[in-house]
Amino acid sequence: MAPTVTDATGQADANGSADASGTTGTAASAGLDAQAGASAQSGTSRQSDTSGRAGATTRTVTELADGRELIYYDRGTPPTARAVADLRPLDAVAPSSEVRQDPMTGAWVTVAAHRQARTYHPPADECPLCPSREGRLSEIPAGDYQVAVFENRFPSLAGDPGTHPVPPALDDPLHSRGPGVGRCEVVCFTADHDASFADLDEDQARLVLDAWTDRTAVLSALPGVRQVYCFENRGTEIGVTLAHPHGQVYALPFVPPRTAKMIDQAARHRAATGRNLFDDLVAAERASVGSLSAGSPTAEHPEDSRVVLAGEHWTAFVPFAARWPYEVHLFPNRRVPDFTGLNEDERAEFPRIYLDLLRRFDLLFSDGDRQVRAPYIAAWHQAPAGHEDELALHLELFTVRRTADKLKYLAGTESGMEAFMNDVAPEFAARRLREVARAGAANPTTVTGPTTPTPATGPTPVVTGPTPATGSTPETTDEEAQR
């Protein structure tokens, strides 16, 4: 049930998301009625639901100087400054990417040579994602914002995917190629340059969720889009070139390799058992511990359980065959294909669960006065078009750091053969992620970042697992991490 997102004049569409308005509108902000019809056919609900929210989310759509779309998301009525013009002398964007199919694997590779010129580690006072101010104009013309989304200036994919669908390999199966069409958007989580997603409060995190949901509804309605992918890269170790807290949304004209493998595995599981793969996966992980009800302050937690935390509507666990040293998958307990399928109860609980999880990652490698932020990728998997009945919305969150001083490099087996070798046992990783939350609550100063987030409280999420001695900080030795 998609949240109601109203335009700057307060007019919501019948689908629960606003038509593009404000100063301008583009094709990427239209077509929601068609998406609602497609949802009805697949059995996915996209109705609006406003109960229990701390103020409506509004959307203001405008344009940057080169014609790219910029969208502000606000809680409540946005300030009039949202319509401020972009005064930069920018030329129109002319990306020249293409997609090529690997004839040995069938995977599509995007070639986008123009991205070599993209902005690379600018100083903080020249950050293009900070609000504009006198003497320094950025990608965000307004002097402040809550959440801002805009078309990437250096996109890997651009253009209407419906006019140039990815071609099948027919007359030349060894050299199948096509224009790199699609859409790449940047999502700025906050105007605070020095913050991180983990520093947001629950209402801010909910606003980001509303933005992700709205972009999913809009972009998945575009003809030719196969999958909408929301993600965040954090940390220079990951390859991030802009330090400002932000993520991205890709509207892909093809099904990427990892999703294709999930489609195949889900079909195999259905054929073998008659059940849904993701339903069985979440049920099995939740069954590994005792009571997971919201009213239970503790739960009997076997040492080999991989559940990290659980709420009434969400469960986070380390996967059985984790590829990364610390990797957590987060699922809504009720299977939905994408963000638009979440109901209000699931949306209301999400900020507590997600912020708790991110803060645990920031506690993993911090010890006393030493604060080490975990570089991570937060990858939101959503069902591609045509597979809404079998695939499930879920997060795959992982870090490339295996200890405070060591990184996990993708070397010969991983890069050369796509065969992962994990240095940390998944059960140990889950136990460590359970323990750091207890230690962080006892010693909040060990939380990384310029501000100290308040540890998650309330009946949900339920933090499961044994309680370490009060005030103790679990230690990770290299020997233990290698088990």
Secondary structure as UniProt FT lines:
FT   STRAND          5..7
FT   TURN            8..9
FT   TURN            14..15
FT   HELIX           27..29
FT   HELIX           32..42
FT   TURN            51..52
FT   STRAND          57..63
FT   TURN            65..66
FT   STRAND          69..75
FT   HELIX           80..83
FT   STRAND          98..101
FT   TURN            103..105
FT   STRAND          108..111
FT   HELIX           113..117
FT   HELIX           124..126
FT   TURN            128..129
FT   TURN            134..135
FT   STRAND          147..151
FT   TURN            161..163
FT   TURN            173..174
FT   STRAND          177..179
FT   STRAND          183..188
FT   TURN            193..194
FT   HELIX           197..199
FT   HELIX           202..220
FT   TURN            223..224
FT   STRAND          227..234
FT   TURN            236..239
FT   STRAND          246..252
FT   HELIX           257..273
FT   HELIX           277..286
FT   TURN            287..288
FT   TURN            294..295
FT   TURN            303..304
FT   STRAND          307..310
FT   STRAND          314..317
FT   TURN            320..321
FT   STRAND          326..332
FT   HELIX           339..341
FT   HELIX           344..363
FT   TURN            364..365
FT   TURN            368..369
FT   STRAND          376..381
FT   TURN            385..386
FT   TURN            388..390
FT   STRAND          394..399
FT   STRAND          401..403
FT   TURN            404..405
FT   STRAND          406..407
FT   HELIX           412..416
FT   HELIX           426..442
FT   HELIX           444..446
FT   STRAND          462..463
FT   TURN            470..471
FT   HELIX           478..481
//
